[in-house]
């Protein structure tokens, strides 16, 4: 009779011991969450919090403060648990409210709405005062998030309003004043840069606009480069040159398409050289035609370095529109400047390639070439290769 009792006793001890082991937390330095704190991982914000015993504060994982000794850190699964310690919230990362980054994104988004609602271009001082920030700080944050200065954003928005007014049939004068220009003279100084042509010609649908183009061949297939007086208006990739020319005609239905001469073909050769060897770089004047939102997206794309990739969500965050992932994808699809505006560097959050206007295989090939070029750029010289 004694043996069963001993077995029950040992079983009970085992269950108790297992519970004790399960409830014993890992040392902070060995906890996977500590690595996210060290990396200041913004995606971990809202998932857990940590307290620093020596300073008496609690923080969010992305806190920019000096890294604490893990021996002095306590991890908490909830904000309420961190608050229950009696410590005070960190002033740098504001763990009780939105992060500094989220607050800045909201501030810039509101400033963008204010610019769009304003009949006249608001001054930097007025925008900064409305946001409760100094002009210098506001200007720096606005450009970091949108890729444009407040003045450039306002200009792009007014240009879009002019284009819309002209496309809706308004007179040139009405379109100018409805877009917020207080004089026609100021508008005409910038009209060609805004529209790529005179307002009258734009209103006529680009009638008689001259577009020079030439077709070449790359290892990825055919390429077409087309330019207006302002700059390169399109770079198209595909399998069939005739299809690319028809695509160009569809994009500029009322323009006069003119085959490029030998001088223009040299420009095409530069673009082909960049496709084949991205490390060469490509710096061309572009004639970029799109909405203010599209131009913000395209500017953000141009800031992605060769060899790097970002997600659609990251681009949305960078331009201050975190909920506009689908619109970001739409702007990428509307991009007419293959490789010059590198929409191929935008991938899904899970690392998948997602769509590409010129084919997923070309997207993979471009990324592989850029990754290889980046690796060569940082590779150390081979001592055995010295003379």
C-alpha positions in Angstrom: 0.0 0.0 0.0 2.9 2.3 0.6 4.2 2.2 -2.9 1.2 3.9 -4.6 1.4 6.7 -1.9 5.0 7.3 -2.7 4.2 7.5 -6.5 1.4 10.0 -5.8 3.7 12.0 -3.7 6.5 12.1 -6.3 4.0 13.0 -9.0 2.7 15.9 -6.9 6.3 17.1 -6.4 7.0 16.9 -10.1 3.9 19.0 -10.9 4.9 21.6 -8.3 8.5 21.7 -9.6 7.3 22.1 -13.2 5.2 25.0 -12.2 8.1 26.6 -10.3 10.4 26.2 -13.3 7.7 27.6 -15.7 7.2 30.7 -13.5 10.9 31.4 -13.2 11.7 34.2 -15.7 14.7 34.2 -17.9 17.5 36.6 -17.0 16.8 39.8 -18.9 20.0 39.5 -21.0 18.8 36.1 -22.2 15.2 37.1 -22.9 14.5 37.6 -26.7 12.9 40.9 -25.9 16.2 42.4 -24.7 17.6 42.1 -28.2 14.7 44.1 -29.5 15.4 46.8 -26.9 19.1 46.9 -27.9 18.0 47.3 -31.5 15.4 50.0 -30.5 12.9 48.0 -32.6 9.9 50.3 -33.3 7.8 47.3 -34.3 8.0 46.1 -30.7 6.3 49.2 -29.3 3.0 48.3 -27.7 4.0 44.7 -27.3 5.9 45.1 -24.0 7.6 47.8 -21.8 10.6 47.8 -19.6 11.6 49.6 -16.4 15.1 50.8 -15.4 15.4 50.3 -11.6 18.4 52.7 -11.2 16.7 55.6 -12.9 13.1 54.9 -11.8 11.6 55.2 -15.3 9.7 52.9 -17.6 10.1 53.0 -21.4 8.9 51.6 -24.7 11.3 49.2 -26.6 12.4 51.8 -29.1 13.4 54.4 -26.5 16.4 56.4 -27.8 17.9 56.9 -24.3 21.3 55.4 -23.4 21.1 51.6 -23.1 20.7 50.4 -19.6 22.5 47.5 -17.9 20.2 44.5 -18.4 20.9 43.6 -14.7 18.9 46.8 -13.8 16.0 46.2 -16.2 12.6 44.6 -15.6 10.4 43.6 -18.5 6.6 44.0 -18.5 4.0 42.5 -20.8 1.5 45.4 -20.3 1.6 49.2 -19.7 -0.5 48.7 -16.6 2.2 46.4 -15.2 4.9 48.9 -15.8 2.9 51.7 -14.3 2.2 49.6 -11.2 5.9 49.7 -10.3 5.5 53.3 -9.3 8.2 54.5 -11.7 7.6 57.5 -13.8 7.2 57.5 -17.6 10.3 58.3 -19.7 10.2 61.8 -21.1 12.1 60.9 -24.2 10.0 58.0 -25.5 6.6 58.8 -23.8 5.6 55.2 -23.2 2.1 56.3 -22.0 1.1 57.8 -25.3 2.1 57.8 -29.0 5.8 57.5 -29.9 7.7 60.6 -31.0 7.8 59.1 -34.5 4.0 58.5 -34.6 3.4 61.9 -33.1 5.5 63.5 -35.9 3.8 61.5 -38.6 0.4 62.7 -37.3 1.7 66.3 -37.1 2.9 66.2 -40.7 -0.2 64.5 -42.0 -2.3 67.3 -40.4 0.0 69.9 -41.9 -0.5 68.4 -45.3 -4.2 68.6 -44.9 -3.8 72.2 -43.8 -1.8 73.0 -46.9 -4.4 71.3 -49.1 -7.3 73.2 -47.5 -5.5 76.6 -47.7 -6.4 78.9 -50.6 -3.0 80.5 -50.5 0.4 78.9 -49.8 0.8 79.0 -46.0 4.2 80.2 -44.7 6.6 77.9 -42.9 6.2 80.0 -39.7 2.4 79.6 -39.8 2.6 75.9 -40.3 5.1 75.4 -37.5 3.1 77.6 -35.1 0.0 75.5 -35.9 2.0 72.3 -35.1 3.4 73.9 -31.9 7.0 73.4 -33.1 9.8 75.7 -34.1 10.1 76.4 -37.9 13.5 74.7 -38.1 12.3 71.5 -36.3 9.1 71.4 -38.3 10.8 71.9 -41.6 13.3 69.1 -40.8 10.6 66.6 -39.7 8.3 67.4 -42.6 11.0 66.8 -45.2 12.2 63.6 -43.5 8.7 62.1 -43.6 7.3 63.3 -46.9 10.6 63.7 -48.9 9.5 67.2 -49.8 9.8 70.6 -48.1 6.5 72.2 -47.0 7.0 74.7 -49.9 7.6 71.9 -52.5 4.6 70.0 -51.1 2.4 73.1 -51.5 3.7 73.6 -55.0 3.0 70.0 -56.0 -0.5 70.2 -54.6 -1.2 73.5 -56.4 0.1 72.0 -59.6 -2.3 69.1 -59.2 -5.1 71.5 -58.7 -4.2 73.4 -61.9 -4.0 70.2 -63.9 -7.4 69.0 -62.5 -8.9 72.4 -63.4 -7.6 72.4 -66.9 -8.7 68.8 -67.4 -12.2 69.7 -66.2 -12.5 72.4 -68.9 -11.9 75.5 -66.8 -10.2 78.5 -68.4 -6.5 78.9 -67.8 -7.2 82.0 -65.7 -9.8 80.2 -63.5 -7.6 77.2 -63.0 -4.7 79.5 -61.9 -6.7 81.4 -59.3 -8.7 78.4 -58.1 -5.4 76.6 -57.4 -4.4 79.4 -55.0 -2.1 81.6 -57.2 -2.6 85.2 -56.4 -1.3 86.4 -59.7 -1.0 84.9 -63.2 2.6 86.2 -63.5 3.8 84.0 -60.6 2.1 81.0 -62.1 3.5 81.5 -65.6 7.0 81.6 -64.1 6.6 78.0 -63.0 4.0 76.7 -65.4 6.2 74.7 -67.7 7.9 73.1 -64.8 4.6 72.2 -63.2 2.9 70.9 -66.4 5.7 70.0 -68.7 4.3 72.4 -71.3 2.3 75.7 -71.5 -1.1 75.7 -69.7 -2.9 76.2 -73.1 -1.2 73.2 -74.6 -1.9 71.1 -71.5 -5.6 72.1 -71.6 -5.7 70.9 -75.2 -4.4 67.5 -74.0 -0.8 68.0 -74.8 -1.5 68.7 -78.4 1.7 69.0 -80.5 3.9 68.4 -77.5 7.1 66.9 -78.8 8.3 63.6 -77.2 11.6 62.2 -78.4 12.2 58.5 -77.9 14.5 55.7 -78.8 14.3 51.9 -78.2 17.3 49.8 -77.1 18.0 46.3 -76.0 19.1 45.1 -72.5 19.7 41.6 -71.0 16.2 42.0 -69.5 14.6 42.7 -72.8 13.6 45.8 -74.8 13.8 49.3 -73.2 12.3 52.6 -74.4 13.4 56.0 -73.2 11.3 59.1 -74.0 11.9 62.7 -73.1 10.1 66.0 -73.2 11.7 69.4 -73.1 11.8 69.2 -69.3 13.5 65.8 -69.0 13.0 62.1 -69.2 9.3 61.5 -69.3 9.3 57.7 -69.4 11.5 54.6 -69.2 9.6 51.5 -70.2 10.7 47.8 -70.1 9.2 44.9 -72.0 9.7 42.0 -74.3 8.6 43.6 -77.6 9.7 47.1 -78.8 6.5 47.6 -80.8 4.5 47.1 -77.6 6.6 49.7 -75.8 6.0 52.2 -78.5 2.2 51.6 -78.4 2.4 52.1 -74.6 4.2 55.4 -75.1 1.5 56.5 -77.6 -1.2 55.6 -75.0 0.6 57.7 -72.3 0.9 60.7 -74.6 -2.0 60.4 -77.1 -1.8 63.9 -78.4 1.9 64.4 -78.5 4.1 64.2 -81.5 6.5 61.3 -81.1 9.9 61.9 -82.7 12.6 59.2 -83.1 15.7 60.2 -81.3 18.9 61.0 -83.2 22.4 59.6 -82.4 22.8 62.1 -79.6 19.6 60.9 -78.0 20.7 57.3 -78.4 23.7 58.1 -76.2 21.2 59.0 -73.4 19.5 55.6 -73.9 22.9 53.9 -73.7 23.4 55.5 -70.3 20.1 54.0 -69.1 21.0 50.6 -70.5 24.4 50.8 -68.7 22.6 51.4 -65.4 20.3 48.5 -66.0 23.2 46.2 -66.6 25.5 47.6 -63.9 23.5 49.5 -61.2 26.7 50.5 -59.4 27.3 53.1 -62.2 24.4 55.2 -60.9 21.9 57.2 -62.9 21.4 60.9 -62.5 19.0 62.3 -65.1 16.6 65.3 -65.2 13.1 63.8 -65.0 9.8 65.0 -66.2 7.6 63.5 -63.5 3.9 63.9 -63.9 1.6 62.8 -61.1 -0.5 63.8 -58.2 1.0 65.4 -55.1 0.6 62.0 -53.3 2.3 60.1 -56.1 5.1 62.5 -56.2 5.6 62.1 -52.4 5.8 58.3 -53.0 8.1 58.6 -55.9 10.5 60.9 -54.1 10.6 58.4 -51.2 11.4 55.6 -53.7 14.3 57.6 -55.1 15.9 57.8 -51.6 16.1 54.0 -51.3 19.8 53.1 -51.9 20.7 50.6 -54.5 21.0 47.2 -52.9 18.3 48.0 -50.4 14.6 47.2 -50.2 11.7 48.5 -48.1 8.1 47.4 -47.6 5.0 49.2 -48.8 4.1 49.9 -45.1 7.5 51.5 -44.6 7.1 53.8 -47.5 3.6 54.7 -46.1 5.2 55.5 -42.8 8.0 57.6 -44.3 5.6 59.9 -46.2 3.4 60.3 -43.1 0.4 58.2 -44.4 0.7 54.9 -42.4 -2.7 53.6 -43.5 -2.2 54.2 -47.2 -0.4 50.9 -48.1 -2.7 50.2 -51.0 -2.4 53.7 -52.4 1.4 53.3 -52.2 1.1 50.2 -54.3 -1.0 52.1 -56.8 1.6 54.9 -57.0 4.3 52.3 -57.7 2.1 50.8 -60.4 1.6 54.2 -62.0 5.3 54.9 -62.1 6.5 55.5 -65.7 10.2 55.7 -64.9 11.5 52.2 -64.6 14.8 52.0 -62.7 15.1 55.9 -62.4 12.3 55.8 -59.9 13.1 52.4 -58.3 9.7 51.0 -57.5 11.4 47.5 -57.9 13.0 48.1 -54.4 9.6 47.9 -52.7 8.6 44.5 -51.5 5.9 43.0 -49.3 6.4 43.0 -45.5 7.0 39.2 -45.6 9.9 39.6 -48.1 7.9 38.4 -51.1 8.5 40.4 -54.3 4.8 41.3 -55.0 3.8 42.9 -58.3 5.9 44.9 -60.8 4.6 46.7 -63.8 7.4 45.2 -66.0 7.3 41.7 -64.6 8.4 39.9 -61.4 11.3 38.2 -63.2 12.8 41.6 -64.1 12.2 42.8 -60.6 14.1 39.9 -59.2 17.0 40.4 -61.7 17.3 44.1 -60.9 17.4 43.4 -57.1 19.9 40.6 -57.5 22.2 42.9 -59.6 21.9 45.7 -57.1 22.6 43.4 -54.2 25.7 42.1 -56.0 26.9 45.6 -56.7 26.5 46.6 -53.1 28.5 43.6 -51.9 31.3 44.4 -54.3 31.3 48.0 -53.1 32.1 47.0 -49.5 34.3 44.0 -50.3 37.9 44.4 -49.2 40.6 44.3 -51.9 42.3 41.0 -52.5 46.0 41.3 -51.4 47.0 38.6 -53.9 45.7 40.8 -56.7 48.4 43.5 -56.0 51.2 43.8 -58.5 
